[in-house]
Structure formats: C-alpha cells, structure tokens
C-alpha cells in the first residue's frame, strides 16, 4: 500500500505525533534491521527548486532504510523540451518506481500529482504553502528539548508570508499543544493560519515570554516586484542579536530551517551559540524522513 504526504493539515494531529514517535524508534534501530524496512524499493527525487538539507537528508533516509534513490536530473530531461510535469512523472512511474519526492515552486503541485499517479508522492516543499517533513523535524526538535509542548510559547519570526516552513510549522506545533505567534512586518504577514495562532508586529515585548524562537530568512526570490522591503529596518526590528537572545528565558532555544542569511535575520554568535538547535534540526530531518518513507512505501517488496 502506498500513501501520499502532501501537507500536514490533511493528516491530523494523531498521525503527526505518530511519525515523530516512529522517527525516534528508527534513529535508534540497529542498521542491519533498519536496512530491511524498504529493501527493494525505488525512490525518485524530482527537485525543481534548489535544495541542500531536504534533498540530502531524504537521500540518506532512503539509503538507511535499504531503498534505492534515483536522482532525476531536470536540466537533462524532456521537461526542457516542453513535456508536462504530469507526463514526466507518469513516464517515471511506468518504469516501476515506488515513490516520488518532489519539490516544486507552485502551490499544490504535489497535491495534483498525488491525485493522478499510482506511486507515493511526498512533498519536499511546494511554493509558499507547505513543507511537511520540515514541520515534523522541527516538532521533533522541540519535543526532544521540552518533552511536551503544552503551555509552551513559540514565535516564528521573519518572512512568514512566503515561508512554506511556517505553513507546516504552524500545523505541527499547534497539533502538539503549543501556543504559536507569528512576528513580521505587515507586508510579510501570512493569512492561512490555524485557529488560535496570533500575529504580532513587534518582537521585543514577546521575547521574555518565549520558550523557542524560529527565525526565517527573507525570501527575496518570492517577493512581489512592487514590494521594496527595507532590509535595514527589518534588521533593526527583527534580527535575532545577542542582545535580543538575552531577553529570552535561559531555557529558550533558537531554531532556523535554513538556509540562513547571516547578518540579516540572525547573527553568527546566536546561530552558532549554545542555545542554537539549528544543526540538531538538520540531524532530526533524517529520522523524520525515514519515518515518512516507511509509512508511504508500506515496507519492503
């Protein structure tokens, strides 16, 4: 049985927490046992936007489960001759592959493919809408840190309008009982938020109340042409500096999905400091993606 993961909003809190729990089991499982889980399966990577963390961790996750990865070269494919994405995916599927991990610049592209293909479709990020496995790994990072999120307050700060990570983090964090607040200037405000999520323009008054802060880069490649964002003003109001970090309670942690624009939304001393969990997030991404691949592929052939 193959199953799709296109976003977290469609699966519900129970499934989200089940993936996180399974990720913990898989990361501690002996290698010889784990490599049997998806032995004989083939996973195609179709990344139509640049990626480092997501692409590499999906590949590592598949290998650790015993699956084979086919890295599809879009620049050398018939997509360059005008072939549609649908026809490309159907062609790949006809060769007997089992799953497609796709990143696409358009919202809902993975959803549309999932409706029209037999193999499993896993969303590795679509447009500004969703990045479900990033939401899961961020949730795992927080749960490993705090045990549970009931009564915890988390701020997501920066370009929340264009961040697909923000879209999935909101669902993941609230599913575990956290209070989430979005912090951004009005022009970077996000509208599609779950009930109970609040929006604030000012960061500094919130800092003493936070258990965790997730910083986001300004996605200039997605900004509307007419929007002239003042970077200096953004830095003055929202950059996570050492002074701002000192205002967060001592147990509070710093997160960032990457890539970071150092010196804009975050300074080096904070990104690389003892309260940063940024590299921990990267490591947990492999475990979470193993859990999703196992679920989606339904085990070995």
SULTA-V701705 format. One record per backbone hydrogen bond with DSSP energy under -0.5 kcal/mol. NH is the residue of the N-H (numbers start at 0). CO is the residue of the C=O. Records with the same first field share a line. If there is no record, write none. Layout:
NH=CO / CO
//
This chain:
2=295
4=120
10=7
11=7
15=11
16=12
17=13
18=14
19=15
20=16
21=17
22=18
23=19
24=20
25=21
26=22
27=23 / 24
28=24 / 25
32=29
33=29
34=30
35=32
36=33
37=64
38=35
39=65
40=37
42=67
43=98
44=69
45=43 / 100
46=44
47=45 / 102
55=51
56=52
57=53
58=54
59=55
60=56
61=57
62=58
63=59
64=60 / 61
65=62
66=61
67=40
69=42
70=68
71=44 / 69
73=71
75=72
76=73
79=76
80=77
81=78
82=77
87=83
88=84
89=85
90=86
91=87
92=88
93=89
94=90 / 91
95=92
96=91
97=41
98=41
99=119
100=43
101=99 / 121
102=45
103=124
108=105
111=107
112=108
113=109
114=110
115=111 / 112
116=112
119=97
121=99
122=4
123=101 / 121
125=129
126=103
128=125
129=125
130=163
132=122
133=130
134=130
135=131
136=132
137=133
138=134
139=135
140=136
141=137
142=138
143=139
144=140
145=141
146=142
147=145
148=175
150=176
151=148
153=178
154=211
155=180
156=154 / 213
157=182
159=157
160=187
162=158
163=161
166=162
167=163
168=164
169=165
170=166
171=167
172=168
173=169
174=170
175=171 / 172
176=173
177=172
178=151
179=177
180=153
181=197
182=155
183=199
187=184
188=185
192=190
196=193
197=179
199=181
205=202
206=202 / 203
208=205
209=206
210=152
211=152
212=252
213=154
214=212 / 254
215=156
218=216
219=217
221=218
222=218 / 219
226=223
227=225
228=226
230=228
233=229
234=230
235=231
236=232
237=233
238=233 / 234
239=264
240=238
244=240
245=241
246=243
247=243 / 244
248=206
251=248
252=210
253=274
254=212
256=214
261=259
262=265
263=260 / 265
264=260
265=260
266=239
269=266
270=266
271=267
272=269
275=272
276=253
280=276
281=277
282=278
283=279
284=280 / 281
285=281 / 282
286=282
287=283
288=284
289=285
290=286
291=287
292=288
293=289
294=290
295=291
296=292
297=293
298=293
300=38
//
